[in-house]
Amino acid sequence: IGTGTISLPKNKKLYFLPQMPCIPNGTLKSVLAYPEPANRYTDEEYKQVLRDVGNMSQFICSLDKKDNWASKFSQGEKQRIC
C-alpha cells in the first residue's frame, strides 16, 4: 500500500483505460467519442481516427449504425478503439 497525491491541471479530465476494453452499445460514433457525447466531434474527425488506429477504415460506412460493437470488434480492434 502506498500513499501520494495526484494533481491535474485545472479543467482537465482523467481517463482510465482498463486492461479489458469497455465498449458501450449505441452508434459507432458514440463508441469512438465515449465518454464524451457523440456530437462532440465532426464526421471527418471520426473518419480520420478510424484510419489512424490501425486502418479500421472499413467501419467508416457504419459510423451512424447502432450495434453491439463489443461483439463486432476483435480484441485487437477493441484495444485500438479504446
FITORKE-212046 format. One record per residue: residue number from 1; x, y, z of N, C-alpha, C, O in turn. Coordinates in nm, 3 decimals, m for minus. Layout:
NUM X Y Z X Y Z X Y Z X Y Z
...
***
This chain:
1 0.086 m0.117 0.000 0.000 0.000 0.000 0.090 0.122 0.000 0.189 0.130 0.073
2 0.053 0.218 m0.084 0.130 0.341 m0.093 0.043 0.462 m0.066 m0.078 0.451 m0.049
3 0.105 0.571 m0.063 0.035 0.698 m0.045 0.088 0.797 m0.147 0.195 0.777 m0.204
4 0.015 0.901 m0.169 0.060 1.003 m0.262 m0.051 1.096 m0.300 m0.163 1.088 m0.249
5 m0.019 1.184 m0.390 m0.113 1.284 m0.438 m0.110 1.286 m0.589 m0.003 1.278 m0.650
6 m0.226 1.295 m0.649 m0.236 1.310 m0.794 m0.289 1.450 m0.821 m0.394 1.488 m0.769
7 m0.219 1.524 m0.901 m0.260 1.660 m0.936 m0.294 1.666 m1.084 m0.221 1.613 m1.168
8 m0.404 1.732 m1.115 m0.444 1.751 m1.254 m0.450 1.901 m1.282 m0.490 1.979 m1.196
9 m0.411 1.941 m1.402 m0.428 2.081 m1.437 m0.576 2.119 m1.433 m0.662 2.035 m1.459
10 m0.604 2.243 m1.401 m0.743 2.291 m1.392 m0.815 2.266 m1.524 m0.759 2.287 m1.632
11 m0.940 2.222 m1.515 m1.028 2.197 m1.630 m0.981 2.083 m1.720 m1.017 2.079 m1.837
12 m0.900 1.991 m1.669 m0.857 1.874 m1.745 m0.927 1.750 m1.691 m0.970 1.748 m1.576
13 m0.936 1.649 m1.775 m1.002 1.525 m1.737 m0.901 1.412 m1.728 m0.796 1.416 m1.792
14 m0.935 1.314 m1.648 m0.853 1.195 m1.633 m0.934 1.076 m1.686 m1.049 1.058 m1.647
15 m0.875 0.997 m1.772 m0.940 0.879 m1.825 m0.867 0.755 m1.775 m0.744 0.755 m1.765
16 m0.941 0.652 m1.746 m0.886 0.526 m1.701 m0.910 0.424 m1.811 m1.023 0.408 m1.856
17 m0.807 0.356 m1.855 m0.819 0.255 m1.959 m0.794 0.118 m1.899 m0.679 0.083 m1.870
18 m0.901 0.038 m1.879 m0.883 m0.094 m1.820 m0.816 m0.191 m1.917 m0.814 m0.167 m2.038
19 m0.761 m0.298 m1.865 m0.696 m0.398 m1.949 m0.796 m0.461 m2.045 m0.764 m0.484 m2.162
20 m0.917 m0.487 m1.998 m1.024 m0.538 m2.084 m1.108 m0.420 m2.129 m1.177 m0.360 m2.046
21 m1.103 m0.383 m2.257 m1.175 m0.265 m2.304 m1.325 m0.274 m2.280 m1.385 m0.380 m2.294
22 m1.383 m0.162 m2.245 m1.528 m0.150 m2.225 m1.584 m0.076 m2.346 m1.555 0.041 m2.367
23 m1.664 m0.145 m2.425 m1.722 m0.088 m2.546 m1.871 m0.068 m2.522 m1.944 m0.166 m2.509
24 m1.919 0.057 m2.517 m2.062 0.081 m2.493 m2.146 0.043 m2.616 m2.095 0.040 m2.728
25 m2.273 0.016 m2.595 m2.367 m0.006 m2.705 m2.410 0.128 m2.759 m2.404 0.230 m2.690
26 m2.454 0.128 m2.882 m2.501 0.252 m2.945 m2.439 0.265 m3.083 m2.398 0.165 m3.143
27 m2.433 0.387 m3.133 m2.372 0.409 m3.263 m2.221 0.397 m3.251 m2.164 0.410 m3.143
28 m2.157 0.373 m3.364 m2.012 0.367 m3.363 m1.954 0.502 m3.323 m1.850 0.508 m3.257
29 m2.020 0.611 m3.360 m1.976 0.744 m3.316 m1.975 0.752 m3.164 m1.881 0.807 m3.106
30 m2.078 0.699 m3.099 m2.083 0.705 m2.953 m1.974 0.621 m2.890 m1.923 0.655 m2.783
31 m1.937 0.511 m2.955 m1.827 0.427 m2.907 m1.695 0.505 m2.916 m1.617 0.507 m2.821
32 m1.673 0.568 m3.030 m1.548 0.641 m3.052 m1.536 0.764 m2.962 m1.426 0.799 m2.920
33 m1.647 0.828 m2.933 m1.646 0.950 m2.852 m1.643 0.923 m2.702 m1.603 1.009 m2.625
34 m1.685 0.805 m2.660 m1.700 0.771 m2.519 m1.578 0.814 m2.438 m1.466 0.785 m2.479
35 m1.596 0.882 m2.327 m1.718 0.913 m2.254 m1.782 1.047 m2.292 m1.878 1.090 m2.228
36 m1.730 1.112 m2.394 m1.789 1.237 m2.442 m1.916 1.206 m2.522 m1.935 1.092 m2.564
37 m2.003 1.305 m2.544 m2.121 1.282 m2.628 m2.079 1.265 m2.775 m1.977 1.319 m2.818
38 m2.157 1.190 m2.850 m2.124 1.158 m2.989 m2.115 1.282 m3.077 m2.043 1.281 m3.177
39 m2.187 1.388 m3.044 m2.185 1.509 m3.127 m2.063 1.598 m3.099 m2.053 1.708 m3.153
40 m1.973 1.552 m3.017 m1.853 1.629 m2.980 m1.755 1.646 m3.095 m1.680 1.743 m3.099
41 m1.756 1.552 m3.191 m1.660 1.550 m3.300 m1.730 1.554 m3.435 m1.847 1.518 m3.445
42 m1.658 1.597 m3.537 m1.715 1.603 m3.673 m1.704 1.466 m3.740 m1.627 1.380 m3.697
43 m1.782 1.447 m3.845 m1.774 1.322 m3.921 m1.632 1.299 m3.973 m1.583 1.187 m3.973
44 m1.567 1.406 m4.018 m1.430 1.391 m4.070 m1.333 1.347 m3.960 m1.241 1.269 m3.987
45 m1.353 1.395 m3.837 m1.267 1.351 m3.726 m1.287 1.203 m3.697 m1.191 1.130 m3.672
46 m1.413 1.158 m3.701 m1.440 1.015 m3.680 m1.375 0.931 m3.790 m1.313 0.828 m3.762
47 m1.389 0.975 m3.914 m1.330 0.900 m4.026 m1.177 0.894 m4.011 m1.117 0.789 m4.033
48 m1.117 1.006 m3.975 m0.972 1.010 m3.963 m0.923 0.920 m3.851 m0.821 0.853 m3.866
49 m0.992 0.919 m3.739 m0.946 0.835 m3.628 m0.955 0.686 m3.665 m0.870 0.607 m3.623
50 m1.056 0.648 m3.741 m1.064 0.508 m3.785 m0.950 0.473 m3.879 m0.901 0.360 m3.879
51 m0.906 0.568 m3.959 m0.788 0.545 m4.044 m0.661 0.537 m3.961 m0.571 0.459 m3.991
52 m0.655 0.618 m3.855 m0.533 0.630 m3.775 m0.508 0.515 m3.678 m0.394 0.489 m3.641
53 m0.613 0.446 m3.635 m0.596 0.342 m3.533 m0.580 0.202 m3.595 m0.659 0.112 m3.568
54 m0.481 0.188 m3.677 m0.454 0.057 m3.734 m0.543 0.024 m3.852 m0.582 m0.091 m3.871
55 m0.574 0.123 m3.932 m0.652 0.106 m4.054 m0.784 0.033 m4.030 m0.802 m0.080 m4.076
56 m0.874 0.096 m3.959 m1.008 0.042 m3.938 m1.107 0.115 m4.027 m1.224 0.131 m3.992
57 m1.060 0.160 m4.143 m1.143 0.240 m4.233 m1.263 0.162 m4.288 m1.357 0.223 m4.339
58 m1.261 0.030 m4.279 m1.376 m0.048 m4.326 m1.501 m0.019 m4.243 m1.612 m0.054 m4.284
59 m1.486 0.045 m4.126 m1.600 0.078 m4.041 m1.656 0.218 m4.066 m1.755 0.255 m4.004
60 m1.594 0.296 m4.155 m1.639 0.433 m4.180 m1.785 0.437 m4.223 m1.859 0.526 m4.181
61 m1.827 0.344 m4.305 m1.967 0.343 m4.352 m2.066 0.308 m4.241 m2.187 0.317 m4.262
62 m2.017 0.268 m4.124 m2.104 0.227 m4.012 m2.106 0.327 m3.897 m2.152 0.294 m3.788
63 m2.057 0.449 m3.918 m2.047 0.545 m3.809 m2.179 0.572 m3.739 m2.182 0.591 m3.617
64 m2.289 0.575 m3.814 m2.420 0.605 m3.753 m2.501 0.479 m3.721 m2.616 0.488 m3.680
65 m2.441 0.363 m3.740 m2.510 0.237 m3.715 m2.508 0.204 m3.566 m2.404 0.211 m3.501
66 m2.627 0.169 m3.513 m2.636 0.122 m3.374 m2.614 m0.028 m3.374 m2.672 m0.100 m3.455
67 m2.530 m0.074 m3.283 m2.500 m0.217 m3.278 m2.438 m0.251 m3.144 m2.406 m0.162 m3.064
68 m2.420 m0.378 m3.119 m2.346 m0.427 m3.004 m2.201 m0.440 m3.051 m2.155 m0.548 m3.087
69 m2.130 m0.327 m3.049 m1.997 m0.321 m3.108 m1.897 m0.411 m3.038 m1.800 m0.454 m3.100
70 m1.918 m0.439 m2.912 m1.826 m0.528 m2.840 m1.820 m0.666 m2.905 m1.718 m0.733 m2.899
71 m1.930 m0.707 m2.966 m1.932 m0.838 m3.031 m1.886 m0.831 m3.177 m1.864 m0.935 m3.239
72 m1.871 m0.712 m3.231 m1.831 m0.695 m3.371 m1.681 m0.681 m3.388 m1.626 m0.720 m3.491
73 m1.613 m0.625 m3.288 m1.470 m0.599 m3.298 m1.389 m0.716 m3.245 m1.430 m0.785 m3.152
74 m1.273 m0.738 m3.305 m1.178 m0.834 m3.250 m1.118 m0.772 m3.122 m1.137 m0.653 m3.096
75 m1.046 m0.851 m3.045 m0.985 m0.799 m2.922 m0.886 m0.686 m2.955 m0.883 m0.584 m2.886
76 m0.808 m0.704 m3.059 m0.714 m0.600 m3.100 m0.783 m0.473 m3.144 m0.738 m0.363 m3.113
77 m0.895 m0.487 m3.218 m0.972 m0.370 m3.261 m1.031 m0.298 m3.139 m1.033 m0.175 m3.134
78 m1.079 m0.373 m3.042 m1.133 m0.311 m2.919 m1.026 m0.227 m2.850 m1.052 m0.115 m2.808
79 m0.906 m0.282 m2.840 m0.798 m0.208 m2.774 m0.762 m0.082 m2.852 m0.737 0.022 m2.792
80 m0.759 m0.090 m2.985 m0.726 0.027 m3.065 m0.836 0.132 m3.054 m0.807 0.252 m3.049
81 m0.961 0.090 m3.052 m1.073 0.184 m3.040 m1.067 0.258 m2.907 m1.088 0.379 m2.901
82 m1.039 0.184 m2.800 m1.032 0.248 m2.670 m0.915 0.342 m2.661 m0.894 0.405 m2.557
***
